[in-house]
Amino acid sequence: MFLACMRLSRFVQITLVLPFVKGDLAYRFLLFHFYIKTYSAMTKKKDTTIDEKLNDLDEQIKAFLDDIEDWKTNSDTTACEETGISGLDDNFGYVRESRYVDKGVTYFIPVNPKPEGEYKLEELVVFANEEDTYHERRKNKLYFKSDTKKVLRITMWIRKVTGNDPSNGVLFSLYREGCRVPVFKRLEQIDPDGFEYSFTYEDTGKLLPGRYFLLIGNMENDLEAKSPLEIMGTQLCYRFRILTEGTYLPKPKVRRVSVSRPDVQETVCGTSGKLDIKVALKGYIEDTYDFCAYCYNTDHQLIGKVETDAKLISKGSNTWLKFSLESAYIWVAGDYSLVFVYNEEPAYVFSFHLSSQAFVQCEVRELQPDSFHYLMVKYCEKKVVWQGRICKLPGMRNIRERFVSLIEETVFDELCRRKGVEITKRNKHFVMIGAESSIQPKVATCLSSMFSLGNIQMDEVDATSLITSKNSLNPYEEVNTLMSNRLDSTIFLKQFSALLSPNGFTGVT
């Protein structure tokens, strides 16, 4: 810390406390130069007034800050080159813009070679690794294990602007929020006649958990873009977060929870209004934590989900998280379960009973890896077949519980494989009880897919055709033919009750 005291008169004295980086001689020299220069200028003007001296001091401070800005610019450029990141003027056709301020931080960002971009962007997705699929991606949130190398896969769907072929490449610049220079820059020469383009970036230890933004040069938003990107200077800007999976982080401790309706609502029952949730977490919670919540009714139907992007508020020894839960369904009086998740790791379930009361008492229970709600959120919510209609349709409690039990069996089988133990063989047959209808084959097909039987082909057979044998020497010929080579298909037997009649195969199992 550098301390500079200057007396303007007998009664006025200004003290400047200026920080510096320990051991940085250039910075310390600038501070010393500023002190001497300011002191000399002010002592020579003994006949000036206090206001004039203050104006002189203000000019000296502005000049000093400009010197510091230039010094830091040169320092950042040197550090950029030392870490193997090439400068923006390395024959890319791009030039450096002096400054761009975003959220109070000044960044150096590139400027397009031409006033208008030569490509149109329809969609851009950043995946957490090379194996992620489009359906498994998390919106603007990339989760990594703490002990593995981070790989970003950037995929975009583009088209060239009608007219001449593009003469410049597309420059990608990745910044961490708060850092003035990019983590990496990469120029890609893209086939102008292509549509989908991807490339990967393997991290070398620079991608720490935090908030990032990716700038894309020589590109414009397409008029039919699904999610148009914001514009920063002349670049398109895609913001995302890099987070650590919850299993590698300490579990936050919940001290208390409150559920209430907003003051403007007289009641929430019988409406699709929202509920206000307040969660008190013990101690200080870093910004690298991300929270969300899933709300289920007694049938395990998903009533609502909320991404709690709200800012954490530290108050005393607690950190408060406040968010509102809205539902597309009508809230009815009854019991509900709110699964509280941090960094994709289910941690707690808040059980509450909804009635006409304004405030609701909550019971907090910590989840274990074998808990029903843990399995449902950790595994089922990532399944495409579950995300479609299974988690949202009314009723179907038994089907959802069966689905979760199959997930539990799958996890157990995976453990057996890792330990070299033979997996358990289970009965894959199931019976549908109900009136005969034309929709049953469709339901059976969906159930077969949902229960992960592994069979794609579905053969529909009328059981009454199996009762009358066409071969007196081998009355089971039709059945044997039907059941042979069935490893890759499923048989749907309709009119199954015919096999249980006196003329049916009552002795066959």
Secondary structure, 3 states (H helix, E strand, C coil): CEEEEEECCCCCEEEEEECCCCCCHHHHHHHHHHHHHHHHHHHHCCCCCHHHHHHHHHHHHHHHHHHHHHHHHHHHHHHHHHCCCCCCCCCCCCEECCCEEECCEEECCEECCCCCCCEEEEEEEEECCCCCCCCCCCCCEEEECCCCCCEEEEEEEEEECCCCCCCCCEEEEEEECCCCCCCEEEEECCCCCCCEEEEEEECCCCCCCEEEEEEECCEEECCCCCCCCEEECCEEEEEEEEEECHHHCCCCCEEEEEEECCCCCCCCCCCCCEEEEEEEEECCCCCCCCEEEEEECCCCCEEEEEEECCCCEEECCEEEEEEEEECCCCCCCEEEEEEEEECCEEEEEEEEEECCCCEECEEEEECCCCCHHHHHHHCHHHCHHHHHHHCCCCCCHHHHHHHHHHHHHHHHHHHHHHHCCCCCCCCCCCCCCCCCCCCHHHHHHHHHHHCCCCCCEEEEEEHHHHCCCCCCCCCCHHHHHHHCCCCCEEEEEECHHHHHCCCCCCCCC
